[in-house]
Amino acid sequence: MSTNTLPQWPPEVTDEQRDTLTLLAATYALTHGLVYLPPADVQPPVPTSAIHAPLALFPSPFPRAQFELAQRLQKTYNTLYARVALDEDFLDRVMGAEQGVGRADKFTGELWRIWKRLRDQGINQSYHLGLFRSDYLLHKKSEGAPLELKQVEFNTVASSFGALSQNIAQLHRHLLTTTEYFNSSPFLRLENLPPNETISGLAEGLAAAHKAYGSLNAWILFVVQDGERNVFDQRWLEYELLEKHSIRVIRQTFEQLAESVTVVPNSRILRLRLPGRLPRGEESVEISTVYFRAGYTPNDFPTAKHYETRYLLESSTAIKCPSIPLQLAGGKKVQEILTNPEVHGLFFDRRGVETADDAEVRASWMGMWGLDETGGVERARERAQHLVLKPQRDGGGNNIYKEDIPPFLDALPAEERAGWIAMELIQTPEGLGNYLVRAGSGTEGVVKAEVVSELGIFSWALFGGPKNTIEQKQVGWLLRTKGKESNEGGIAAGFSVLDSVVLVD
């Protein structure tokens, strides 16, 4: 098959065959933990039911060469963002509240001020752990042009759906093994469904941080959001850590941590006081690693007390995933400014020699600029139909697209422009479809739609320490598929479904 095209998709099946696939998919998902908590105004303290996650009935075609390129790029991206996180001067200029984005974006500024406060007190992070996900779309400049791999963003905080991405890949393998997808496509063969071991891979990263911390009896802390529906994606990692690495996990919200967290003077050991909830009658437990599945949105910090809790966590010797500088390194402004030739050379080969991997990373970038640049707003207004505007936020539902850009620019105060970047829209290939199954909806929730699929590559990197080394690994992948009419891709925000890839040549 030409690298310029993808096969017509989805394959043709009868209504009866589609219903059979839906039944098998839904029951497999429920049996194998591919699930969410159902929507509720207030989630009960103990779950009473679950629904299957939104899913694609068929795996979606993705060029083998571009899939392998995305996997190959991850090592370079790991190193790049580790270097950014360790460059205090750069982050102060780009993301800080005195010179950078933090002047215009209150949330970014609050995080930076916590980091500045720690540095002023002589408190520095020894090791940093990143559980990363780099997201990509296929880009087709014009009819007949080759398909290119273009980066959407690089996630350094709360990179979700690693566990469920493995489960959906296994679901599609199950459907192929049991039904052969009714011989509907020659591409649907097991050798074209790549393995996905994201659960063990991400847990390996957390275990590496735990080992580097050096106290085998310590626990790992998961900082989570209250009322989290995607709890099972997190629980899979918790169980893997306990069963394969003998590491225990405790889950706490920022609200709970405000009452339980203690940083021991002088040693700066992080302890959680949980009388009556720990084995052997212990009243508190030492924490080796803090894994943030919350803290990426200002909604997680409704009061000054919540920011103070983040400060306490950061002031400890526990290894943070991510630390504040690593979280700031994942900001959209950093992504944009790295595309500047005068900047990206600082973080690639510091001897001034570009490697093949570095060139491939540069080729994965779309054009970007800041709205606070000279002429930045005017350029965005003129090219609005070909752009997306992005703030310094994660989690989906925050971007501004196409025809919504001019009125947004009209209302955006000049002093807030520094918090936004403009990015050229990735032109995804036309004509791909799939059957999308809404969460917990059965055969009534199956919709055939034209779709676009976003590939995410997971990895971990543990860097810093006394020798300033980096240990890293690419560990798995995620495919999110959404209806073509949807601009956003965040599954938890309700815009897309979990999917996996079928590789095509």
Disulfide bonds with the S-S distance in Angstrom:
none
